[in-house]
Amino acid sequence: MSSFDYEGIWNGVWGDMQKYGPVHRHHRRIFLQMFKDISEDEIQSVADIGCGEGSNLAFIKTRFPKAKLHGFDVSQTALESAQKRIVDAKFSILDIQTETPSEVFDLVFCSDVVEHLKNDTAAIQNIRKITGKYALIATIQGRMRRNEMSIGHIRNYNYGELKQKVEEAGFEVLQVIEWGFPLYSPLFRDIIGMFPSSEQYSYGKYNAFKIFISHILYHLFMFNREDKGDVIFILARP
């Protein structure tokens, strides 16, 4: 990990953004799209690497309700919030760069994590070791903006770089979606990058006005392409 304070960030900064943020909502929409050909019965266990406060894992539970869920993160604060959100899931401290769980999981999920890791290659290789059937990795690519460095990004991937690393780790890539052009990337990302303080709009608890603006942005972002953009989603299997 970088020197960014991942423990402190969960105490108020990354709050309702996970629930109402337009980009996070589109993430979940695309996750469902990528899962559409996978049956419920095929997924009996799920690992979320970098699960944070558990919002993505809770969402995955709605798609694969029979699966046993296990969330991993480096932040104890995040894991405590996640456990309250999903009481029947298991949560553990883990740095995927240097550690692997003892289990193998039908689905390994990792969203908005590898861009924060110093040794992303080792992390992807370790994800491969614990993937029984499928892995879904999502991250950001393209030019890095100042605000992204301020929230702990070590890298934004070059185009094609993540797919290459996933394949070199021993995966077969099944599907790639690159989302965001033109309204999220570059337009929205450029605006936020020029005015880093505006990023604070998305922090903390959301009042009615924030929820309304997020709802408007979500629908505007429907016009983004799914074959071009800086948010990349890769579904793969061993």
N, C-alpha and C positions, 0 to 999 in steps of 0.2 A: 504494500500500500504506500501511497504518498504520505506526506506529513499532514495532510488535511485532517481536520478533526471530525472523523466519522461518528464518534461517540456523541459529541455535542450537537451534531447537526439534527439529530432526531428529537432534541428538546425544543421543538417549536418551529424550526426552519422548514423541514420537509414534513409539513403537516397535511392539510387537506389537498395539497397539490396532487398527491397520489390518487385521490378519489375524483376530484373535479377537473384537474388540469387537462386541457384539450389534447395535448400530445399523449399523455398517459392513457386517456380514453381511446385514442386511435391505436395505441399499442395493443390494448385489450381486444379491440375490434379485429386487428390483424392477427393476433394470436388465435382467435376463434377461426378465422379464415384458414390459417395454416393447419389447424387441428381437424378440419372438417372431414378428412378421409380416415381419421383414426377413431376406432370404435371405443366406447366406454370400457368394454370388457378387456380390451388390449392393454389398458393402462391400470395396473394394480398398485403401482408405487411411483411417487413423484418426489424429486429433490429440487428445491429452489436454491440455487447458489447465489448468495447475496440477496437474501429474501427481504431485508429491511424490516418494515413493520408488518409485513405479511399480506399486503393488499393483493399482490399478484397471485400468491399462493391461494388466498381465499377465492379469487376469481377462477383459478384452475380447478378448484374443488367443485365449482358449479358445472364445469364441463366433464370432469371425471370424478363423479361423486363416490365411486367405489374404491378409489385409490387411497392408500396410506400416504400421508403427507409428511415430509421432513424438510424443514427450512434451516439453512446454514448462513451465518453472517459473522463478521468480525466485531459487531457492535452488540454488547450485552443489552444496552438500552433498547435498541431496535427489536431484539429477540423477546424482551419482556413485553413490549407492545404487541408483537406478533402472537405470543402465546395467549394474550387476552382476546385477540381477534379470532383465533382458531384454537379453541381449547383442546380439541382432540388430535391436534398435530404435534409432532415432536420437533424441537428446535435445539440447535447446538452451535457453539462457537467453532468457527473453522475458517482458515485462510487457505483457499483453494490453490494458491500458488505453491504452497509447501506441504499441504495435507490432503488426504483423500479419506472419505468415509469408508467404513469397512463393507457397506452394502453396495449392491448394484441396483439401479433403479430403472424402471421401464421408461420413464421420461425424466430427463434432466433439463432444467429450465434455468436460464441465466440472462437476465435483462438489465441493461444499463450498469454493468459491472466491469467488464474487461477493459474499458477505457480508463479505469481508475487504477489498474494494476501495473506494477513495474515489470513483472514477469508474466505477461499475458500468454506467452507461448506455453509455459509450464501449466498455467491455469487451464488452458484449452486441452492440453494433453491429459491432465488429471480429470477433467470432465469426461473425456473419452473413456478413461478407465472405469468409471462408475456408470456408464450409459449402457443399459441393456438393449433398448429398442430405438429410442429417439432422443435427440437433443435439440433444443431450440435456443439459439443465442441471438440476442438483439443488442445493438450498440449504435454509435454515431460515427459517421465518416465525413470526410471533407475538411475544409479549412476550420481550424480551431479559433473560436472567438474568446475575447478576454474573460467574459463571464463564465465560460466553461472551465477555464483554468482556475477561476476562483472557487468552483465547486468540486475541485479535485481531479479534473481530467488530466491524465498524463499524456494521452494521445487522442487524436481522432484518426481513424483508420484512413489510409489511402484507398481509393476505389479498387476493388478486387483483392485487397490485402487480407481481409478477414476470411473470405472464402478460401484463399490459398492456405492460411494457417489452419483452418478447420480440416481441410483435406490432408494436409501434412501431418495432422495429429492422428489420422487413421479413420476419418469419417468419410462416408459417401454423402454428398450434398443432394438433398431431395428437392428443395425449393429455396429460392432467394426472392425476397421482396425488398425493394429500395423505395422508400416512401418519403414524400415531403415537398417535391417540386411543384409549383414555384412558391406557394404561399408560406409554407413553413421554412423550407430551405430553397433559396437563400434569403427570402424577404424578411420573415419574422426573426430568424436567427441573426441577420445583419442588424436589424433594429435593436434587438436586445444586446448585441455585441457592441454597438456604438454607445449605448446608454446602460452600462452594467447595473446601475442602481434600480433600473426598471425591473430587473429580475426579482427584486424583493416583493413586487406585486404578487408573485406566486407563492410566497412563503406563508407559513403559519395557518391559522384558522381562516376559513372563507366565510365572509358575510354574504348577504343576499346579492350585493352588487358584484362581488368577485365571482360568485356562482353564475350570475347572468352573463358577464363578460366571457367567462370560460365557455359557457354554453354557445354563445355566438361564435367564438373562435373555433370551437369543435365543428360546427356546421360549415363554416368557411373552409376549414381544412379538408372537408369532404372533396373539394375540388383539386386536391393534390393528386399527383400521379403515383402509381404504385410500381412503376418500372423505372423511376428516376427520382432521386432524392438522397438525403444524407442520413436517414434513419434506415439501418439495414437489419433485416431479419433473416436468419438462416435456419432452416429445418434440415437435420441430418440424421443419419443412422450409422452405427458402426460397420 
